[in-house]
Amino acid sequence: MSLASFWAFWTQTYPPWYGAPLTEACLPGQAGKVFIITGGSSGIGYELTRILYGSGAKIYMLTRSEQNAIEAISSIKAFYQDKNHGTGKQNGSIQFIYMDLVDLATVRSAAQQFLNLEGPDGRLDVLFNNAGTAARAKAPATKQGHEYHYGTIVLGGFLLTQLLAPFLAKTAKCSPVGSVRVVWPASILVDATPKTGIREGFLTETTTVTDENELYSSSKTANWFVAYESANRNRDGVVHIAGNPGCYATNIWRDFSVIFFLAIRIFLRHPVHGAETYMFMAFSDDITFDAACAGRYVINDGRWHPGQRQDLLLALRKPEDGGSGRSSECFDWCESRIAEYASPLYIAK
């Protein structure tokens, strides 16, 4: 491992505690703005939903368990029951919409329901593609037969983003430049992926890789590739940015043994710090079109990655430009896999 790679792992494993530039305490009011947070009923998504609700935002929580969503929303409202009283701050709103990333049909249905609720005069300021999965051994295929990690981590969010792209672009036209964004979550393990980020030939035949750790890390890398390609292909005023929110004590570890969880518990922080990284990606002036189009990558606590591996940077370039073209190949693969569900949605007048 090179010194640069070692430092990349080290600074993401041991970030500067309480060093995030954007926290709940200094987040400007978000009244009048609309957000989608997938997987918002627990973990980082819950903390992000809670903070944005307290800032006056209108939030749509897209998740697969209505019961968990109801409990989370109740908990968030109870948290702010007296906190904003007399401060002049106004709480926002939270709307649950059912969506299960393992079934693309529910992703399409959720996008349509969002558009129905917002209506033609509605808006969408930031889409947080937060929901996903941990590495899961012998995971079943998705409802549409896709590899589980890629289906859950990449394809579901990709389809949701494609379906809502016109609505995001419409919002961007009447918003400050660069303020409408799509946030794509990655992982520290992007730095541990095979050469070019996604093994050559995998996208042609996904059964060639069975190791759940590689499937997880490469699917998170795919989110970075998708963000980069979206930023460069869709010049519609929407900023697409990817990054590693960090490692936190959430229920994403539920599929691991108790012994493994206890062994790594010392490295896991409270998920509110992951929400702070997402807020940096969503609101910081450092996140620009130029940064997104260059493939810059955020790491935990609102910092730029100190330097990606050369083969990963070359994956962002096409072969005619001296790269491997893996990023472009990944985006095209995603488009082909969601095509059946990607026809334009109807917005009621």
C-alpha positions in Angstrom: 0.0 0.0 0.0 1.4 3.4 -0.9 1.8 6.2 1.6 -1.1 8.1 -0.1 -3.4 5.1 0.2 -2.5 4.6 3.8 -3.3 8.2 4.6 -6.6 8.0 2.8 -7.6 5.0 4.9 -6.2 6.6 8.1 -8.0 9.9 7.8 -11.3 8.3 7.0 -11.0 5.8 9.9 -9.8 8.5 12.4 -11.4 11.7 11.2 -11.1 15.0 13.2 -13.8 14.5 15.8 -16.3 17.3 15.9 -14.5 19.0 13.0 -17.4 19.1 10.5 -17.8 22.6 9.0 -21.6 22.3 8.9 -23.6 21.0 11.9 -27.1 21.2 13.3 -26.1 24.2 15.3 -25.0 26.3 12.3 -27.3 25.0 9.6 -29.3 27.9 8.1 -33.1 27.6 8.1 -34.5 25.4 5.3 -38.1 26.5 5.3 -39.6 26.4 1.8 -37.2 23.8 0.6 -38.1 20.2 -0.2 -35.9 17.1 0.3 -36.1 13.4 -0.3 -34.2 11.1 2.0 -34.2 7.4 1.2 -33.8 5.2 4.3 -34.7 8.0 6.6 -36.2 6.0 9.4 -32.9 4.9 11.0 -29.2 5.6 11.2 -27.7 8.5 9.3 -30.9 9.0 7.4 -32.8 9.4 10.6 -30.4 12.0 12.0 -30.5 13.9 8.7 -34.3 13.9 8.7 -34.4 15.1 12.3 -32.0 18.0 11.7 -33.8 19.1 8.5 -37.2 18.9 10.2 -35.9 21.1 12.9 -34.7 23.6 10.3 -38.2 24.0 8.8 -37.7 21.7 5.8 -40.3 19.7 4.0 -39.1 16.1 3.9 -40.2 13.0 2.1 -39.0 9.8 3.8 -38.8 7.0 1.3 -38.3 3.7 3.1 -39.7 0.1 3.0 -41.2 -0.2 6.5 -44.2 2.0 7.3 -44.1 1.0 10.9 -40.4 2.1 11.3 -41.2 5.3 9.5 -44.2 6.1 11.8 -42.0 5.4 14.9 -39.2 7.6 13.5 -41.4 10.5 12.6 -43.1 10.3 16.0 -39.7 10.3 17.7 -38.4 13.3 15.7 -41.6 15.3 16.4 -41.2 14.5 20.1 -37.6 15.6 20.0 -38.6 19.1 18.8 -41.8 19.4 20.8 -40.4 22.1 23.1 -37.0 22.8 21.5 -38.1 25.5 19.0 -40.6 27.1 21.3 -39.9 30.8 21.6 -36.9 30.7 19.3 -38.7 31.9 16.2 -37.8 28.7 14.4 -40.6 26.7 12.8 -40.5 22.9 12.4 -40.9 21.4 9.0 -43.0 18.4 7.9 -42.3 14.7 7.1 -44.2 12.5 4.7 -43.7 8.8 4.4 -43.6 7.1 1.0 -43.2 3.4 0.6 -40.2 2.2 -1.4 -38.1 -1.0 -1.4 -34.9 -0.7 -3.3 -34.9 -4.5 -4.1 -37.9 -3.9 -6.3 -37.6 -1.2 -9.1 -41.4 -1.2 -9.5 -41.7 0.3 -6.0 -39.1 2.9 -6.8 -41.1 4.0 -9.8 -44.3 4.0 -7.7 -42.6 6.1 -5.0 -41.4 8.7 -7.5 -44.9 9.0 -8.9 -46.4 9.4 -5.5 -43.9 12.1 -4.7 -44.8 14.0 -7.9 -48.5 13.6 -7.1 -48.0 15.0 -3.6 -45.9 17.9 -4.8 -47.9 18.7 -7.8 -46.8 20.8 -10.9 -45.9 23.8 -8.7 -43.8 21.7 -6.3 -40.0 21.5 -6.0 -37.2 19.2 -5.0 -34.0 20.8 -3.7 -31.9 17.9 -2.7 -32.3 14.1 -3.3 -30.3 12.1 -0.7 -29.8 8.5 -2.1 -29.0 7.4 1.5 -30.6 4.0 1.7 -28.5 0.9 0.9 -27.2 -2.3 2.5 -24.1 -3.7 4.1 -22.0 -6.5 2.6 -24.2 -9.6 2.7 -23.0 -13.1 2.1 -25.1 -15.2 -0.3 -27.5 -12.4 -0.8 -30.6 -13.2 -2.9 -31.1 -11.4 -6.3 -33.4 -8.4 -6.4 -37.0 -8.7 -7.6 -35.8 -8.0 -11.2 -33.0 -10.5 -10.9 -30.1 -8.1 -10.4 -27.1 -8.7 -8.1 -28.3 -7.7 -4.7 -25.6 -5.1 -3.7 -25.7 -3.4 -7.1 -29.5 -3.5 -7.2 -29.9 -2.1 -3.7 -27.0 0.4 -3.5 -26.8 1.6 -7.2 -29.8 0.7 -9.4 -32.6 1.8 -7.0 -31.1 5.2 -6.5 -30.2 5.5 -10.1 -33.8 4.9 -11.2 -35.2 7.3 -8.6 -32.8 10.0 -9.8 -33.6 9.4 -13.5 -37.3 9.6 -12.8 -37.1 12.8 -10.8 -34.4 14.4 -13.0 -37.0 16.7 -14.8 -38.4 17.9 -11.5 -34.9 18.6 -10.1 -34.0 20.5 -13.2 -37.2 22.5 -13.0 -36.3 23.4 -9.4 -32.8 24.4 -10.4 -34.1 26.9 -12.9 -35.7 29.0 -10.1 -33.0 28.4 -7.4 -29.5 29.8 -6.7 -26.9 28.3 -9.1 -25.6 25.0 -7.8 -28.0 24.7 -4.9 -30.1 21.8 -6.3 -28.2 18.6 -5.8 -28.2 14.8 -5.7 -26.1 13.2 -3.0 -24.7 9.7 -3.7 -23.2 7.7 -0.8 -20.0 5.8 -1.1 -17.7 4.2 1.4 -14.2 4.1 2.8 -13.9 0.8 0.9 -13.9 2.6 -2.4 -10.2 2.8 -1.7 -10.0 -1.0 -1.5 -11.8 -1.9 -4.7 -10.2 -4.0 -7.5 -8.3 -2.2 -10.2 -10.4 0.3 -12.1 -13.0 0.2 -9.3 -15.2 -2.5 -10.9 -13.5 -5.7 -12.0 -13.3 -5.9 -15.8 -16.0 -8.1 -17.3 -18.2 -7.9 -14.2 -20.8 -5.7 -15.7 -21.1 -8.1 -18.6 -21.6 -11.1 -16.3 -22.3 -10.2 -12.7 -22.1 -13.8 -11.5 -18.3 -13.7 -12.0 -17.9 -12.1 -8.6 -19.3 -13.7 -5.5 -17.3 -12.2 -2.6 -19.8 -9.9 -0.8 -17.0 -7.5 0.3 -16.0 -6.9 -3.2 -19.6 -6.6 -4.4 -20.2 -4.0 -1.6 -17.1 -1.9 -2.2 -17.4 -1.9 -6.0 -21.1 -1.0 -5.8 -20.2 2.0 -3.7 -17.6 2.9 -6.3 -20.3 2.6 -8.9 -22.2 5.4 -7.0 -19.2 7.6 -7.4 -19.0 6.8 -11.1 -22.7 7.5 -11.6 -22.4 10.8 -9.8 -19.4 11.8 -12.0 -21.2 10.7 -15.2 -24.4 12.4 -14.2 -22.6 15.7 -13.5 -21.0 15.6 -16.9 -23.8 14.2 -19.1 -26.8 16.1 -17.6 -26.1 19.8 -17.9 -29.4 20.7 -16.4 -28.3 22.8 -13.4 -28.3 19.9 -10.9 -25.1 19.1 -9.0 -24.3 15.4 -8.5 -21.8 14.7 -5.8 -20.6 11.5 -4.2 -18.8 10.8 -0.9 -18.1 8.6 2.1 -20.3 9.7 5.0 -18.2 7.5 7.4 -18.7 4.5 9.6 -21.3 4.7 12.3 -23.2 2.6 14.9 -26.4 1.9 13.0 -28.5 -1.1 12.2 -26.7 -1.7 9.0 -24.5 -4.1 11.0 -27.5 -6.3 11.9 -26.4 -9.0 9.4 -23.0 -9.3 11.0 -22.1 -11.4 14.0 -22.2 -9.9 17.5 -18.5 -10.7 17.9 -17.6 -8.8 14.7 -19.7 -5.8 15.7 -18.1 -5.6 19.1 -14.6 -5.9 17.5 -15.2 -2.8 15.3 -17.5 -0.9 17.7 -14.5 1.3 18.9 -14.3 2.7 15.3 -18.0 3.5 15.0 -19.3 7.0 15.9 -22.7 8.4 16.4 -24.6 8.6 13.1 -25.2 12.4 13.5 -21.7 12.9 12.2 -22.7 11.1 9.0 -25.6 13.5 8.7 -23.1 16.4 9.0 -21.2 15.0 6.0 -24.4 14.8 4.0 -25.2 18.4 4.9 -21.8 19.4 3.7 -22.5 17.7 0.4 -25.9 19.2 0.2 -25.3 22.8 1.3 -21.7 23.8 1.3 -20.5 26.4 -1.2 -17.4 24.2 -1.7 -19.6 21.8 -3.7 -19.6 23.3 -7.2 -20.4 22.2 -10.7 -16.7 22.2 -11.5 -15.9 20.0 -8.5 -18.6 17.6 -9.4 -17.6 17.4 -13.1 -14.0 16.8 -12.1 -15.0 13.8 -10.1 -14.0 15.3 -6.7 -15.0 13.1 -3.8 -16.1 14.0 -0.3 -15.1 12.1 2.8 -16.5 12.1 6.4 -16.8 15.3 8.3 -17.1 17.4 5.2 -13.6 17.1 3.7 -12.3 16.4 0.2 -10.6 13.1 -0.4 -6.8 13.6 -0.1 -6.2 11.8 -3.4 -7.8 8.8 -5.1 -5.8 6.0 -6.6 -4.5 6.6 -10.1 -6.4 3.7 -11.6 -9.7 5.0 -10.1 -9.1 8.5 -11.6 -8.3 6.9 -14.9 -11.6 5.0 -14.7 -13.3 8.4 -15.0 -11.7 8.8 -18.4 -12.7 7.1 -21.6 -10.2 4.9 -23.5 -9.7 7.5 -26.2 -8.6 9.9 -23.4 -6.2 7.5 -21.9 -8.5 6.0 -19.3 -10.2 2.6 -18.8 -13.7 4.0 -19.4 -15.1 2.0 -16.4 -17.1 5.0 -15.2 -18.9 5.5 -18.5 -19.4 1.7 -18.9 -21.0 1.6 -15.4 -23.5 4.4 -16.2 -24.5 2.8 -19.5 -25.0 -0.5 -17.7 -27.2 1.2 -15.1 -29.3 2.8 -17.9 -29.8 -0.5 -19.6 -30.9 -2.3 -16.4 -33.5 0.3 -15.4 -34.9 1.0 -18.9 -38.1 -0.9 -18.4 -39.1 1.4 -15.4 -37.6 4.7 -16.6 -40.3 6.1 -18.9 -41.3 9.6 -18.0 -43.8 10.0 -15.1 -47.0 12.0 -15.2 -47.4 15.2 -13.2 -51.0 16.1 -12.7 -52.0 19.7 -13.7 
